[in-house]
C-alpha cells in the first residue's frame, strides 16, 4: 500500500542525464555567444561611430526595459516557428521517453 516505484526512476535516469547534458551544452554556447555580442557592442559604444552607437543604445534600452520572461518566451516561439521540426526532435526534447518494459 503506497509503495513507490523506483524502477521508473532508474529507467528514466539516463534520459534525464542526457537532457541535463544538452542543457549544459546549450547554456555554454549561449554564454560564449553573449560574451562575443557584448564585447562587440561595448567596442562600438566606446568608438566614434555615431550611427552604430545609436543602434547599440536603442538595443540596450529595449532589452533593459523588457522583462526577461517576455524576451525568452518571444524568442523561443519565434525560433521554433522558423526551425524545421526535424532539427532537434531526433536527439532530445521532442521524442517522448518510451514506456518501461513490463
KESE-141235 format. One record per atom (N, C-alpha, C): chain; x, z, y. Coordinates in nm, 2 decimals. Layout:
KESE-141235
{node "A" {X Z Y}};
...
END
This chain:
KESE-141235
{node "A" {0.08 0.00 -0.12}};
{node "A" {0.00 0.00 0.00}};
{node "A" {0.09 0.00 0.12}};
{node "A" {0.08 -0.10 0.20}};
{node "A" {0.15 -0.11 0.33}};
{node "A" {0.30 -0.14 0.31}};
{node "A" {0.34 -0.20 0.20}};
{node "A" {0.48 -0.24 0.18}};
{node "A" {0.52 -0.36 0.26}};
{node "A" {0.64 -0.35 0.31}};
{node "A" {0.70 -0.46 0.39}};
{node "A" {0.77 -0.56 0.31}};
{node "A" {0.74 -0.69 0.33}};
{node "A" {0.81 -0.80 0.25}};
{node "A" {0.94 -0.84 0.31}};
{node "A" {1.05 -0.77 0.26}};
{node "A" {1.18 -0.80 0.31}};
{node "A" {1.23 -0.94 0.27}};
{node "A" {1.17 -1.00 0.17}};
{node "A" {1.20 -1.13 0.12}};
{node "A" {1.18 -1.24 0.23}};
{node "A" {1.08 -1.22 0.30}};
{node "A" {1.05 -1.32 0.41}};
{node "A" {1.16 -1.31 0.52}};
{node "A" {1.21 -1.19 0.55}};
{node "A" {1.31 -1.17 0.65}};
{node "A" {1.44 -1.23 0.60}};
{node "A" {1.48 -1.21 0.47}};
{node "A" {1.60 -1.26 0.42}};
{node "A" {1.59 -1.42 0.41}};
{node "A" {1.47 -1.47 0.38}};
{node "A" {1.46 -1.61 0.37}};
{node "A" {1.47 -1.68 0.51}};
{node "A" {1.42 -1.61 0.61}};
{node "A" {1.42 -1.67 0.75}};
{node "A" {1.56 -1.65 0.82}};
{node "A" {1.64 -1.56 0.77}};
{node "A" {1.76 -1.52 0.84}};
{node "A" {1.85 -1.64 0.87}};
{node "A" {1.88 -1.73 0.78}};
{node "A" {1.97 -1.84 0.81}};
{node "A" {1.91 -1.93 0.92}};
{node "A" {1.78 -1.95 0.92}};
{node "A" {1.72 -2.03 1.02}};
{node "A" {1.73 -1.96 1.16}};
{node "A" {1.71 -1.83 1.16}};
{node "A" {1.73 -1.76 1.29}};
{node "A" {1.87 -1.76 1.33}};
{node "A" {1.97 -1.75 1.24}};
{node "A" {2.11 -1.76 1.28}};
{node "A" {2.14 -1.90 1.34}};
{node "A" {2.09 -2.00 1.28}};
{node "A" {2.11 -2.14 1.33}};
{node "A" {2.05 -2.15 1.47}};
{node "A" {1.93 -2.10 1.49}};
{node "A" {1.87 -2.10 1.62}};
{node "A" {1.95 -2.03 1.72}};
{node "A" {2.01 -1.91 1.68}};
{node "A" {2.09 -1.84 1.78}};
{node "A" {2.22 -1.91 1.81}};
{node "A" {2.28 -1.98 1.72}};
{node "A" {2.39 -2.06 1.74}};
{node "A" {2.36 -2.18 1.84}};
{node "A" {2.25 -2.24 1.82}};
{node "A" {2.21 -2.35 1.91}};
{node "A" {2.19 -2.30 2.05}};
{node "A" {2.13 -2.18 2.06}};
{node "A" {2.10 -2.12 2.19}};
{node "A" {2.23 -2.09 2.26}};
{node "A" {2.33 -2.04 2.19}};
{node "A" {2.46 -2.01 2.25}};
{node "A" {2.53 -2.14 2.29}};
{node "A" {2.52 -2.25 2.21}};
{node "A" {2.58 -2.38 2.25}};
{node "A" {2.52 -2.43 2.37}};
{node "A" {2.39 -2.43 2.38}};
{node "A" {2.32 -2.48 2.50}};
{node "A" {2.35 -2.40 2.62}};
{node "A" {2.36 -2.27 2.61}};
{node "A" {2.40 -2.18 2.72}};
{node "A" {2.54 -2.21 2.77}};
{node "A" {2.63 -2.23 2.68}};
{node "A" {2.77 -2.26 2.72}};
{node "A" {2.78 -2.39 2.79}};
{node "A" {2.71 -2.49 2.74}};
{node "A" {2.71 -2.62 2.81}};
{node "A" {2.65 -2.61 2.95}};
{node "A" {2.54 -2.53 2.96}};
{node "A" {2.47 -2.52 3.09}};
{node "A" {2.56 -2.44 3.19}};
{node "A" {2.64 -2.35 3.14}};
{node "A" {2.73 -2.27 3.23}};
{node "A" {2.84 -2.37 3.28}};
{node "A" {2.90 -2.45 3.19}};
{node "A" {3.00 -2.54 3.24}};
{node "A" {2.95 -2.64 3.34}};
{node "A" {2.83 -2.70 3.31}};
{node "A" {2.77 -2.79 3.40}};
{node "A" {2.74 -2.73 3.54}};
{node "A" {2.68 -2.61 3.53}};
{node "A" {2.65 -2.54 3.66}};
{node "A" {2.78 -2.51 3.74}};
{node "A" {2.89 -2.47 3.67}};
{node "A" {3.01 -2.45 3.74}};
{node "A" {3.06 -2.57 3.81}};
{node "A" {3.06 -2.68 3.74}};
{node "A" {3.11 -2.81 3.80}};
{node "A" {3.02 -2.85 3.92}};
{node "A" {2.89 -2.84 3.90}};
{node "A" {2.80 -2.88 4.01}};
{node "A" {2.82 -2.78 4.13}};
{node "A" {2.84 -2.65 4.10}};
{node "A" {2.86 -2.56 4.21}};
{node "A" {2.99 -2.58 4.28}};
{node "A" {3.09 -2.62 4.21}};
{node "A" {3.22 -2.65 4.27}};
{node "A" {3.22 -2.77 4.36}};
{node "A" {3.15 -2.87 4.31}};
{node "A" {3.14 -2.99 4.39}};
{node "A" {3.06 -2.96 4.52}};
{node "A" {2.95 -2.89 4.50}};
{node "A" {2.86 -2.86 4.62}};
{node "A" {2.94 -2.77 4.72}};
{node "A" {3.02 -2.68 4.67}};
{node "A" {3.10 -2.59 4.75}};
{node "A" {3.20 -2.67 4.83}};
{node "A" {3.27 -2.77 4.76}};
{node "A" {3.37 -2.85 4.83}};
{node "A" {3.30 -2.94 4.94}};
{node "A" {3.18 -2.99 4.91}};
{node "A" {3.11 -3.07 5.01}};
{node "A" {3.07 -2.98 5.13}};
{node "A" {3.03 -2.86 5.10}};
{node "A" {2.99 -2.77 5.21}};
{node "A" {3.11 -2.74 5.30}};
{node "A" {3.23 -2.73 5.24}};
{node "A" {3.35 -2.70 5.32}};
{node "A" {3.41 -2.82 5.39}};
{node "A" {3.36 -2.94 5.36}};
{node "A" {3.42 -3.06 5.41}};
{node "A" {3.35 -3.10 5.55}};
{node "A" {3.39 -3.21 5.60}};
{node "A" {3.34 -3.26 5.73}};
{node "A" {3.24 -3.37 5.71}};
{node "A" {3.19 -3.39 5.59}};
{node "A" {3.09 -3.49 5.56}};
{node "A" {2.95 -3.44 5.60}};
{node "A" {2.90 -3.47 5.72}};
{node "A" {2.78 -3.41 5.77}};
{node "A" {2.66 -3.45 5.69}};
{node "A" {2.64 -3.57 5.65}};
{node "A" {2.52 -3.61 5.57}};
{node "A" {2.52 -3.54 5.44}};
{node "A" {2.63 -3.53 5.37}};
{node "A" {2.63 -3.47 5.24}};
{node "A" {2.61 -3.32 5.25}};
{node "A" {2.66 -3.26 5.36}};
{node "A" {2.64 -3.12 5.39}};
{node "A" {2.49 -3.08 5.40}};
{node "A" {2.42 -3.17 5.47}};
{node "A" {2.28 -3.15 5.49}};
{node "A" {2.20 -3.16 5.36}};
{node "A" {2.24 -3.26 5.28}};
{node "A" {2.18 -3.27 5.14}};
{node "A" {2.20 -3.15 5.06}};
{node "A" {2.32 -3.09 5.06}};
{node "A" {2.35 -2.97 4.99}};
{node "A" {2.28 -2.85 5.04}};
{node "A" {2.27 -2.84 5.17}};
{node "A" {2.19 -2.73 5.23}};
{node "A" {2.04 -2.73 5.20}};
{node "A" {1.99 -2.85 5.20}};
{node "A" {1.84 -2.87 5.17}};
{node "A" {1.82 -2.83 5.02}};
{node "A" {1.91 -2.88 4.93}};
{node "A" {1.90 -2.85 4.79}};
{node "A" {1.91 -2.70 4.77}};
{node "A" {2.01 -2.63 4.83}};
{node "A" {2.03 -2.49 4.81}};
{node "A" {1.91 -2.41 4.87}};
{node "A" {1.86 -2.45 4.98}};
{node "A" {1.74 -2.39 5.04}};
{node "A" {1.62 -2.40 4.95}};
{node "A" {1.60 -2.52 4.88}};
{node "A" {1.49 -2.53 4.79}};
{node "A" {1.51 -2.45 4.67}};
{node "A" {1.62 -2.45 4.61}};
{node "A" {1.65 -2.37 4.49}};
{node "A" {1.64 -2.22 4.51}};
{node "A" {1.69 -2.17 4.63}};
{node "A" {1.68 -2.03 4.66}};
{node "A" {1.54 -1.98 4.68}};
{node "A" {1.46 -2.07 4.74}};
{node "A" {1.32 -2.03 4.77}};
{node "A" {1.22 -2.05 4.66}};
{node "A" {1.26 -2.10 4.55}};
{node "A" {1.17 -2.12 4.43}};
{node "A" {1.20 -2.02 4.32}};
{node "A" {1.10 -1.95 4.27}};
{node "A" {1.13 -1.86 4.16}};
{node "A" {1.19 -1.93 4.03}};
{node "A" {1.28 -1.86 3.97}};
{node "A" {1.35 -1.92 3.85}};
{node "A" {1.25 -1.97 3.74}};
{node "A" {1.14 -1.89 3.72}};
{node "A" {1.05 -1.93 3.62}};
{node "A" {0.98 -2.06 3.65}};
{node "A" {0.95 -2.08 3.77}};
{node "A" {0.88 -2.21 3.81}};
{node "A" {0.98 -2.32 3.79}};
{node "A" {1.10 -2.30 3.83}};
{node "A" {1.20 -2.41 3.81}};
{node "A" {1.23 -2.44 3.67}};
{node "A" {1.24 -2.34 3.58}};
{node "A" {1.28 -2.37 3.44}};
{node "A" {1.16 -2.43 3.37}};
{node "A" {1.04 -2.39 3.40}};
{node "A" {0.92 -2.45 3.34}};
{node "A" {0.90 -2.59 3.38}};
{node "A" {0.92 -2.62 3.51}};
{node "A" {0.90 -2.75 3.56}};
{node "A" {1.01 -2.84 3.50}};
{node "A" {1.14 -2.80 3.49}};
{node "A" {1.25 -2.87 3.44}};
{node "A" {1.23 -2.90 3.29}};
{node "A" {1.18 -2.80 3.22}};
{node "A" {1.17 -2.82 3.07}};
{node "A" {1.05 -2.92 3.04}};
{node "A" {0.94 -2.91 3.12}};
{node "A" {0.83 -3.00 3.10}};
{node "A" {0.87 -3.14 3.14}};
{node "A" {0.95 -3.16 3.24}};
{node "A" {0.99 -3.29 3.29}};
{node "A" {1.09 -3.35 3.18}};
{node "A" {1.18 -3.27 3.13}};
{node "A" {1.28 -3.32 3.04}};
{node "A" {1.21 -3.35 2.91}};
{node "A" {1.12 -3.27 2.86}};
{node "A" {1.05 -3.30 2.73}};
{node "A" {0.97 -3.43 2.74}};
{node "A" {0.91 -3.46 2.85}};
{node "A" {0.83 -3.57 2.86}};
{node "A" {0.91 -3.70 2.87}};
{node "A" {1.04 -3.69 2.90}};
{node "A" {1.13 -3.81 2.91}};
{node "A" {1.21 -3.84 2.79}};
{node "A" {1.24 -3.73 2.71}};
{node "A" {1.33 -3.75 2.60}};
{node "A" {1.25 -3.80 2.48}};
{node "A" {1.31 -3.88 2.40}};
{node "A" {1.25 -3.93 2.27}};
{node "A" {1.22 -3.81 2.18}};
{node "A" {1.11 -3.81 2.11}};
{node "A" {1.07 -3.69 2.03}};
{node "A" {1.17 -3.67 1.92}};
{node "A" {1.24 -3.77 1.87}};
{node "A" {1.33 -3.76 1.76}};
{node "A" {1.47 -3.70 1.80}};
{node "A" {1.49 -3.69 1.92}};
{node "A" {1.63 -3.64 1.97}};
{node "A" {1.67 -3.51 1.91}};
{node "A" {1.58 -3.41 1.93}};
{node "A" {1.62 -3.27 1.88}};
{node "A" {1.53 -3.23 1.76}};
{node "A" {1.43 -3.30 1.73}};
{node "A" {1.34 -3.25 1.63}};
{node "A" {1.40 -3.24 1.49}};
{node "A" {1.50 -3.32 1.46}};
{node "A" {1.55 -3.32 1.33}};
{node "A" {1.64 -3.20 1.30}};
{node "A" {1.71 -3.15 1.41}};
{node "A" {1.80 -3.04 1.38}};
{node "A" {1.75 -2.90 1.41}};
{node "A" {1.66 -2.89 1.51}};
{node "A" {1.62 -2.75 1.53}};
{node "A" {1.47 -2.74 1.56}};
{node "A" {1.44 -2.68 1.67}};
{node "A" {1.31 -2.62 1.70}};
{node "A" {1.18 -2.69 1.65}};
{node "A" {1.18 -2.82 1.66}};
{node "A" {1.05 -2.89 1.63}};
{node "A" {1.02 -2.88 1.48}};
{node "A" {1.11 -2.87 1.39}};
{node "A" {1.08 -2.87 1.25}};
{node "A" {1.05 -2.73 1.21}};
{node "A" {0.93 -2.70 1.15}};
{node "A" {0.90 -2.57 1.11}};
{node "A" {0.98 -2.52 0.99}};
{node "A" {0.99 -2.39 0.98}};
{node "A" {1.06 -2.33 0.87}};
{node "A" {0.97 -2.35 0.74}};
{node "A" {1.03 -2.40 0.64}};
{node "A" {0.95 -2.42 0.52}};
{node "A" {0.90 -2.29 0.46}};
{node "A" {0.79 -2.29 0.38}};
{node "A" {0.74 -2.17 0.32}};
{node "A" {0.84 -2.12 0.21}};
{node "A" {0.85 -1.99 0.20}};
{node "A" {0.94 -1.94 0.09}};
{node "A" {0.88 -1.97 -0.04}};
{node "A" {0.97 -1.99 -0.14}};
{node "A" {0.92 -2.02 -0.28}};
{node "A" {0.85 -1.90 -0.34}};
{node "A" {0.75 -1.93 -0.41}};
{node "A" {0.67 -1.83 -0.47}};
{node "A" {0.72 -1.78 -0.60}};
END
